[in-house]
Amino acid sequence: MLCEETTYITNHHLFLHSIRTLNIIHNQLLRFMTFSKFNSNVCKLYKDTQIHTQILTIDRIFKLEISKLMYKIKFRLVPKQFTELFTKIEDIHSYHTRQRSSIEYVIPRTRLKIAQKSFTNTGIGIWSSIDPTIRSIPIITYLLLN
């Protein structure tokens, strides 16, 4: 058990390191494409309307991909192993609570910070932040698959 936890923590740190490295390269490419100085502020470059850079940051790309995957999980467009990771609130009880309209899935309780940053917790958090009317649009299936 300890060996598995150590491996998971090590893999998580490697993942975070690779994300930081990818973010640095992404920012360097943005500076190169906009002919900016190597030490210019990239936040201004992302928002600059004269350059028309409609480039997403690494964080937004990550959230977009997680949202797409959560949509596919909701409409069962992924293998069964993914859908089994999530429990719908309606599978636990049928009461109409205030959170039921905004949260579709049960957030698993965890003690460890590293487990709170897992795919299931992150996915549910990102998915819950999207407006419920947008989450239920069936036309998105067509857009995601094409």
C-alpha positions as CSV (number, residue, x, y, z in Angstrom):
1,M,0.0,0.0,0.0
2,L,2.8,2.4,0.9
3,C,4.6,1.7,-2.3
4,E,1.5,2.5,-4.4
5,E,1.0,5.8,-2.5
6,T,4.6,6.7,-3.0
7,T,4.4,6.0,-6.7
8,Y,1.2,8.0,-7.0
9,I,2.8,11.0,-5.2
10,T,5.9,10.8,-7.4
11,N,3.8,10.6,-10.6
12,H,1.8,13.6,-9.4
13,H,4.9,15.6,-8.9
14,L,6.2,14.6,-12.3
15,F,2.9,15.6,-13.8
16,L,3.0,19.1,-12.1
17,H,6.6,19.5,-13.2
18,S,5.8,18.7,-16.8
19,I,2.8,21.1,-16.7
20,R,5.1,23.9,-15.5
21,T,7.6,23.1,-18.3
22,L,4.8,23.0,-20.9
23,N,3.5,26.3,-19.6
24,I,7.0,27.9,-19.9
25,I,7.4,26.6,-23.5
26,H,3.8,27.8,-24.3
27,N,4.6,31.3,-23.1
28,Q,7.9,31.4,-25.0
29,L,6.1,30.4,-28.2
30,L,3.5,33.1,-27.7
31,R,6.3,35.7,-27.3
32,F,8.0,34.4,-30.4
33,M,4.8,34.5,-32.5
34,T,4.0,38.0,-31.4
35,F,7.6,39.3,-31.9
36,S,7.8,40.3,-28.2
37,K,10.8,40.6,-26.0
38,F,11.8,37.4,-24.1
39,N,10.9,38.9,-20.8
40,S,7.6,40.6,-21.8
41,N,4.5,40.0,-19.7
42,V,2.5,37.2,-21.3
43,C,-0.8,38.1,-19.6
44,K,-1.0,41.2,-21.7
45,L,-0.2,39.2,-24.8
46,Y,-3.1,36.8,-24.1
47,K,-5.5,39.7,-23.7
48,D,-4.1,42.0,-26.5
49,T,-6.8,42.7,-29.0
50,Q,-4.6,44.3,-31.6
51,I,-2.6,41.1,-32.1
52,H,-5.8,39.0,-32.1
53,T,-4.2,36.2,-30.2
54,Q,-7.0,33.9,-29.4
55,I,-4.7,31.4,-27.7
56,L,-5.9,29.6,-24.6
57,T,-3.6,29.3,-21.6
58,I,-2.5,25.8,-20.5
59,D,-4.9,26.0,-17.6
60,R,-7.8,26.8,-19.8
61,I,-6.9,24.1,-22.3
62,F,-6.8,21.7,-19.4
63,K,-10.3,22.8,-18.2
64,L,-11.7,22.6,-21.7
65,E,-10.4,19.0,-22.2
66,I,-11.7,17.9,-18.7
67,S,-15.1,19.5,-19.6
68,K,-15.2,17.6,-22.9
69,L,-14.4,14.4,-21.1
70,M,-17.1,15.0,-18.4
71,Y,-19.6,15.7,-21.1
72,K,-18.8,12.4,-22.8
73,I,-19.0,10.7,-19.4
74,K,-22.5,12.2,-18.8
75,F,-23.8,11.0,-22.1
76,R,-22.0,7.7,-21.9
77,L,-19.8,8.3,-25.0
78,V,-16.7,6.8,-23.2
79,P,-15.9,3.2,-22.0
80,K,-17.7,1.9,-19.0
81,Q,-14.5,2.2,-16.8
82,F,-14.8,6.0,-16.9
83,T,-18.5,6.2,-16.1
84,E,-17.9,3.9,-13.1
85,L,-15.6,6.4,-11.5
86,F,-18.5,8.8,-10.9
87,T,-21.7,8.4,-8.9
88,K,-24.7,10.5,-9.7
89,I,-26.6,12.2,-6.9
90,E,-29.9,10.7,-8.2
91,D,-28.4,7.2,-7.7
92,I,-28.0,7.9,-4.0
93,H,-31.3,9.7,-3.2
94,S,-34.3,11.1,-5.0
95,Y,-34.7,14.2,-2.8
96,H,-34.8,17.5,-4.7
97,T,-32.2,19.6,-2.9
98,R,-30.8,23.0,-3.8
99,Q,-27.5,21.6,-5.0
100,R,-29.1,19.0,-7.2
101,S,-29.6,21.5,-10.0
102,S,-26.0,22.6,-10.0
103,I,-24.1,19.4,-9.0
104,E,-24.8,16.1,-10.9
105,Y,-22.2,13.9,-9.3
106,V,-21.3,13.1,-5.7
107,I,-17.9,14.5,-4.7
108,P,-16.0,11.7,-3.0
109,R,-14.8,12.6,0.5
110,T,-11.0,12.3,0.9
111,R,-8.5,13.2,3.6
112,L,-5.4,13.8,1.5
113,K,-4.8,16.9,-0.5
114,I,-3.4,14.9,-3.3
115,A,-6.6,12.8,-3.6
116,Q,-8.6,16.1,-3.6
117,K,-6.7,17.0,-6.8
118,S,-7.6,13.7,-8.5
119,F,-9.3,13.4,-11.8
120,T,-12.7,12.7,-10.3
121,N,-12.7,15.6,-7.9
122,T,-11.3,18.0,-10.5
123,G,-13.7,16.8,-13.2
124,I,-16.7,17.2,-10.9
125,G,-15.6,20.7,-9.8
126,I,-15.1,21.9,-13.4
127,W,-18.3,20.3,-14.6
128,S,-20.3,21.8,-11.7
129,S,-19.0,25.3,-12.5
130,I,-20.6,25.2,-16.0
131,D,-24.1,26.5,-16.3
132,P,-26.7,23.6,-16.1
133,T,-28.4,24.7,-19.3
134,I,-25.2,24.5,-21.2
135,R,-24.3,21.1,-19.7
136,S,-27.5,19.5,-21.0
137,I,-27.4,20.7,-24.6
138,P,-27.4,17.6,-26.8
139,I,-25.9,19.4,-29.9
140,I,-22.6,19.5,-28.2
141,T,-22.3,15.8,-28.9
142,Y,-22.1,16.6,-32.6
143,L,-19.6,19.4,-32.0
144,L,-17.3,17.2,-29.9
145,L,-17.3,14.3,-32.3
146,N,-16.7,16.4,-35.4
